[in-house]
Structures are given as structure tokens and as C-alpha cells.
Amino acid sequence: MVLYSFLLLLGVSLAGGMESGIIGGKEAKRHSRPYMASIQTDKSHTCGGMLIREDYVLTAAHCLNNNVYSDQNLIEVVLGAHNINKMENNQQRIPVMKYIKHPKSERNNKKDYSFDIMLLKLKDKAKLNKFVNVMRLPKKIKKTRPNVKCSIAGWGSKSPKGVQASDVLQEVKLKLQENSKCKEMWQQYFNSETMICSVSDGKHAFCKGDSGSPLICNTIPQGIASYTFDGNCTNTKYPQVYVKISYFLPWIKKTIG
């Protein structure tokens, strides 16, 4: 089955593909998204994330592959950045003390992207200011509506092989897709209860390195970038998929206390 073969590749190259991380977007206004986090291993950007408390960052579970990043002391979060390849005065680089994947993100040694969500406990609290600030989560579980305009930002890769991250934060506007359309295309790999997806117009998309970044709709974070069609982020047939943040509110609140 063609779809199944593509899903097998997701674990290797999630959100992988085209010439830049954010497709069809533009450079974000400097520090207009003070909640954005660059998750780095050995000083290299791997995923996006969102500061939800002074000591916690929310991201995607697949961003931490235990087979590759077994030493969590190598994992750091960079806050307050615009250009992640410059030593900007407002940047805060904080080591990750503990990573907490959703308990259902892996079952029987297999990833379940229906629960592709993770919390990173920071070693030190972030110092909040105009460059670094927390993003408020949705207050309750709410059904998302199709065609709502949203946006996502990230430092995703600039090369087809995903070797180099974008220097500066990029952003793009996207529209939510009907869950029924997502389910129709992704079949059993899309869980309508825990996931949402965006319209695949072939021009606007997130790509490799943008996984874990928040999808913002009407100033509220609704999703976390999870996966897209492997090898072609702007594929017009398969919608891009996010885990639905509001569904995981009870788990998040219980975990961070």
C-alpha cells in the first residue's frame, strides 16, 4: 500500500522535504513571537517549541529520538532568538533537565503520532521580558473549524536534505482543513480526536525542522506540527498534520502541576 510505505518513512524524515523550512512564507518580525523556542542538540537546531511556563517548553515527541539523543545533557532550548546562528544579547540558552513524552506516544516500540507531544522541563527558569514570554494555552477542549486562518513559524531546514536550518525565524499563514478530509487521505493514521490538519495548497507549508512548532489560530495555539507528506512538504494531496493541543490540556496540567 502506497500510503503505508510513506508512513514508514515518517520516523526517518518527519516534516522533510523542500528547499526551505517554512514554504511560501516570509521572515517574521523580530521578536514578534516571544514564546518561540529553538530546540537544539550539540548547538544545532532540530525542532521548534513553545514556552508555556517559565520552566516548561511544549513540542512534538518525535523531536527527541532516544536512539540518537540518548544524552539529554546535550539538549538545550534557545529562547528570545531571531537569528539562531548569532549570539544575540537577548537570547537565553537553557539546558533541558527532563523530557516527558506523552505515555502513549510510543507503544510496543512503535511511535503513535496521535500522541506526538512532549514537555521539556528546563534546568533553570526563563527570565521573562519583551523578548521571552510564555504563550497561554487554550482554556478548554474546543472543536476547530475548517478554513480558519492560522500561522506557524520556525527555523526549518533550507536544503532538500535537511542539513542546514534557517538562520532567521520564518512564518507562514495556513488554513485549517476539515477533519473528514484529513481522515479520508491519511486513513487510520489520522485520529480526529487528537489531531487537526491544514489545507495543502502546494504553496504554503511547514517543513523539516519546523516539527514541534505551534500552529496559532486567532492568537491561540491550537496545534503542534507533527508530520507531512515525506519528501514533499507542499504535496497537494496529503494535508499537513498537527496534534491538537486542547485535547492534551489535562495531561499537560497534571504533568507540570
Salt bridges, closest charged atoms under 4 A:
GLU27 OE2 - HIS82 NE2 2.76
ASP55 OD1 - ARG53 NE 2.80
ASP55 OD2 - LYS121 NZ 3.53
GLU76 OE1 - LYS43 NZ 3.11
GLU76 OE1 - ARG93 NH1 3.00
GLU88 OE2 - ARG30 NH2 3.32
GLU106 OE2 - LYS101 NZ 2.96
ASP112 OD2 - ARG107 NH2 3.22
ASP116 OD2 - HIS62 ND1 2.69
GLU171 OE1 - ARG33 NH2 2.99
ASP201 OD2 - HIS204 ND1 2.70
